[in-house]
Amino acid sequence: MPYFSISRLVLRLPKTVAEGAGAFRPLITASNSEAFRPGSRFFQCRFPIGFVALAACLLVSTTAQASKPDPDDYPLRVHILKFTTRAPMSREPKHPSDSPDYVSGMGVADLFESGQPSGFQFSYSCIGGLKASAGYANFPARWKKKDKTLEILLPETGRPWNLETCQLQTEMRPGLAFYWRDAKIAEESAAVLKDWMVKHKYDPEKGREEPVLLPGESADDDGTSGSTLVSPE
């Protein structure tokens, strides 16, 4: 079997093959270095592909951010005193990635709009279920349909830094508001709650969700389990 030397094989390649194919030439030479400078057609034709991919990633990220609710778009405040939950609505999932079943129920709450409290009863249907207001806290809200449908923001279960929406079908109680009194929910004039708000500097629409106690009052006065928005004695 004849012996072939790699070096000899390379050296014996025809000049037209060794030079014409360009297999042994450096990528950048003195003759083509201009093509690799910024502004050249090489950069204009090839490098925009990377920028297009980057722009696509930024677009996806921006779209994801835009799909999240903005709390600034929810100027009203809702204080949920109590709610009940019905069995989840059963649906036949078509795909493992289908959204989870909705949780529905009924409840009572107070709405704070333009500095005025107003009680209402509601029904709801939410993906993650509903939550009662803790202490004197409230949920950001806005009208989807005036006096008919309120949309509120809730912290996602297990991921409280994420907010998700829930719609409440409302039945307003004009001139009335709900209170906790002796561990039970009472309904009285909204003017009584408004007077209590003024005395205790309580204004959730302006971020003042912790009432200022008056002399002789304690945090446990008229307190109950769950929500503690109460009527003054």
C-alpha positions in Angstrom: 0.0 0.0 0.0 1.6 3.3 -1.1 2.5 5.8 1.6 1.0 9.2 1.3 2.3 12.2 3.2 -0.3 14.8 4.3 2.2 17.6 3.8 3.1 16.3 0.3 -0.6 15.9 -0.6 -1.2 19.5 0.4 1.8 20.8 -1.5 0.9 18.9 -4.6 -2.7 20.3 -4.8 -3.2 22.2 -8.0 -2.7 25.9 -7.6 -6.2 26.5 -8.8 -7.7 24.3 -6.1 -5.4 25.5 -3.3 -6.0 29.1 -4.0 -9.3 29.2 -5.9 -11.3 27.3 -3.2 -9.9 29.7 -0.5 -9.7 26.8 1.9 -6.2 27.8 3.1 -6.7 31.5 3.1 -7.2 33.5 6.3 -10.7 34.8 7.0 -9.6 38.3 7.0 -6.8 39.4 4.7 -5.5 42.8 3.6 -7.7 42.6 0.5 -11.0 41.9 2.3 -10.5 43.6 5.7 -12.6 46.6 4.6 -15.7 44.3 4.4 -15.5 43.7 8.2 -15.4 47.3 9.3 -18.6 48.8 10.8 -20.7 50.4 8.1 -19.6 47.9 5.5 -22.2 45.8 3.6 -21.1 42.8 5.6 -22.2 44.5 8.8 -25.3 45.9 7.1 -26.5 42.5 5.8 -25.4 40.1 8.6 -25.3 41.9 11.9 -28.9 43.2 11.8 -30.0 39.6 12.4 -28.7 39.8 15.9 -30.4 43.1 16.5 -33.7 41.8 15.2 -33.5 38.9 17.7 -32.7 41.3 20.5 -35.6 43.5 19.5 -37.9 40.5 19.4 -36.9 39.5 23.0 -37.5 43.1 24.1 -40.9 43.1 22.5 -41.9 39.9 24.2 -40.7 41.3 27.6 -42.5 44.6 27.0 -45.7 42.7 26.0 -45.6 40.6 29.1 -45.1 43.7 31.3 -47.9 45.5 29.5 -50.3 42.5 30.1 -49.9 42.9 33.9 -52.4 45.2 35.6 -51.1 48.6 36.7 -52.2 49.6 40.2 -52.3 53.3 39.1 -55.3 52.4 36.9 -57.2 51.3 40.0 -57.9 54.5 42.0 -60.9 53.2 44.1 -60.6 51.0 47.2 -62.7 48.0 48.3 -62.8 46.6 51.8 -64.1 43.1 51.7 -65.6 42.2 55.1 -66.9 38.7 54.4 -67.5 36.2 51.6 -68.6 32.7 51.0 -67.2 30.3 48.4 -69.1 27.8 46.2 -67.6 24.7 44.7 -65.3 25.5 41.7 -67.0 25.5 38.3 -66.1 22.2 36.6 -64.6 22.4 33.1 -63.2 19.7 30.9 -59.6 20.8 30.3 -58.6 20.6 26.6 -54.9 21.1 27.3 -52.5 20.8 30.3 -51.7 24.5 30.0 -55.4 25.5 30.3 -56.2 28.1 33.0 -57.4 26.7 36.3 -61.1 26.5 37.3 -62.8 29.6 38.5 -63.8 30.0 42.2 -67.1 31.8 42.7 -69.2 33.0 45.7 -70.9 35.9 47.3 -69.9 38.5 49.9 -70.3 42.0 51.4 -67.9 44.9 51.2 -67.5 48.7 51.3 -66.4 50.8 48.4 -64.4 54.0 48.9 -64.9 56.4 46.0 -64.1 60.2 46.0 -63.7 60.0 49.8 -67.2 58.6 50.4 -67.9 55.0 51.7 -70.7 52.9 50.2 -71.7 49.4 51.1 -72.5 46.7 48.6 -73.3 43.1 48.2 -71.6 41.1 45.5 -71.1 37.9 43.6 -67.7 37.0 42.1 -65.9 34.5 40.0 -62.1 34.5 40.2 -59.3 32.2 39.1 -57.4 32.3 42.3 -60.3 32.7 44.6 -61.1 35.8 46.7 -59.5 37.1 49.9 -60.9 39.1 52.8 -59.3 42.4 53.7 -56.8 42.2 56.5 -57.4 44.7 59.3 -58.2 48.1 57.8 -56.5 47.3 54.4 -58.3 47.5 51.1 -57.9 46.3 47.5 -57.3 48.6 44.5 -60.4 48.7 42.3 -62.0 50.4 39.3 -65.4 50.3 37.6 -65.8 48.1 34.6 -69.4 49.0 34.5 -70.6 51.8 36.8 -72.6 50.5 39.8 -72.6 47.0 38.2 -69.2 45.5 37.9 -66.1 46.3 39.9 -62.6 44.9 39.0 -60.2 44.6 41.9 -56.6 43.7 42.2 -55.5 40.7 44.4 -52.1 39.3 45.2 -51.5 36.0 43.5 -51.5 33.0 45.8 -48.0 32.0 46.6 -46.6 35.0 44.6 -47.9 38.1 46.4 -45.7 40.4 44.3 -47.8 39.5 41.3 -51.3 41.0 41.0 -54.3 39.4 39.3 -57.8 40.8 38.7 -61.1 39.6 40.0 -64.5 41.0 39.0 -67.3 41.6 41.5 -70.9 41.8 40.3 -72.2 44.5 42.6 -75.6 45.3 44.2 -75.0 48.7 45.7 -76.6 49.8 49.0 -77.0 53.6 48.5 -76.5 55.6 51.7 -75.5 52.5 53.7 -72.2 50.9 54.8 -71.2 47.6 56.5 -69.4 47.3 59.8 -68.0 44.7 62.1 -69.7 44.9 65.5 -69.5 42.2 68.2 -68.1 39.7 65.7 -71.0 40.3 63.4 -71.6 42.4 60.3 -73.9 45.3 60.8 -75.4 47.7 58.2 -75.8 51.4 59.1 -75.8 54.8 57.6 -72.7 55.5 55.4 -72.6 58.9 57.2 -71.6 57.2 60.4 -68.6 55.5 58.7 -67.7 58.8 57.0 -67.7 60.6 60.4 -65.5 57.8 61.8 -63.1 58.2 58.9 -62.7 61.9 59.4 -62.1 61.6 63.2 -59.5 58.9 62.7 -57.9 60.3 59.5 -58.7 57.2 57.6 -58.7 57.7 53.8 -57.6 54.5 51.9 -57.8 56.3 48.5 -54.9 58.4 49.7 -53.0 55.6 51.2 -54.0 56.2 54.8 -55.3 52.8 55.7 -54.3 52.8 59.4 -56.7 54.9 61.5 -55.2 57.3 64.0 -56.5 56.3 67.5 -58.2 58.9 69.6 -57.3 59.5 73.2 -58.6 56.6 75.4 -59.0 54.3 72.4 -57.1 51.1 71.9 -56.6 49.0 68.8 -58.9 46.3 70.3 -61.9 48.5 70.7 -64.8 46.9 68.9 -62.3 44.6 67.3 -63.3 41.3 65.7 -61.7 38.5 63.9 -60.9 39.1 60.2 -61.8 42.6 59.0 -61.9 45.2 61.7 -63.6 48.2 60.0 -66.0 49.0 62.8 -68.6 51.5 63.7 -67.7 53.9 66.5 -69.8 53.7 69.7 
